[in-house]
Amino acid sequence: PRPLPQDTLQAVANPTKITIVIPGSRRRLQLDMTDEIRIGRSTLDTALELDLTEDHAAELGVSRIHAVIKTTDNGLVLIDLDSTNGTYLNTYLIPPQQPYPLHSGDEIRFGDLLIHLFFD
């Protein structure tokens, strides 16, 4: 995988809602954007803001707590939380524990599970 170009590291103002489109299962979710949205597979011990379990997340390599979308002073960022199968932002593998700015229309892959992110 290619590294993410540094010139893409400019974020935008924080939205109040985000829309997640999951092409594989044809699900469309609208979530309130709080300080953070944790993404992965929920268990009895873990409640996540974006639970991908019903989208065949386990089979597609999504970790239980895979990544997080956070609000910052410079807009939304995506952080991989040391997932087993990686997080890709627009085909670029992002290094774990490093924030990467998000833009409406971004394509994100958690393991092999693809989502599209939209916001105003």
TAMO-V581033 format. One record per residue. N is the residue number from 0. SS is DSSP state (~ for helix, > for strand, _ for the rest). Layout:
# TAMO-V581033
n | ss
N | SS
N | SS
This chain:
# TAMO-V581033
n | ss
0 | _
1 | _
2 | _
3 | _
4 | _
5 | ~
6 | ~
7 | ~
8 | _
9 | _
10 | _
11 | _
12 | _
13 | _
14 | _
15 | _
16 | >
17 | >
18 | >
19 | >
20 | >
21 | >
22 | _
23 | _
24 | _
25 | _
26 | >
27 | >
28 | >
29 | >
30 | >
31 | >
32 | _
33 | _
34 | _
35 | >
36 | >
37 | >
38 | >
39 | >
40 | _
41 | _
42 | _
43 | _
44 | _
45 | _
46 | _
47 | _
48 | _
49 | >
50 | >
51 | _
52 | ~
53 | ~
54 | ~
55 | _
56 | _
57 | _
58 | _
59 | _
60 | _
61 | _
62 | _
63 | _
64 | >
65 | >
66 | >
67 | >
68 | >
69 | >
70 | >
71 | >
72 | _
73 | _
74 | >
75 | >
76 | >
77 | >
78 | >
79 | >
80 | _
81 | _
82 | _
83 | _
84 | _
85 | _
86 | >
87 | >
88 | >
89 | _
90 | _
91 | >
92 | >
93 | _
94 | _
95 | _
96 | _
97 | _
98 | _
99 | >
100 | >
101 | _
102 | _
103 | _
104 | _
105 | _
106 | >
107 | >
108 | >
109 | >
110 | _
111 | _
112 | >
113 | >
114 | >
115 | >
116 | >
117 | >
118 | _
119 | _
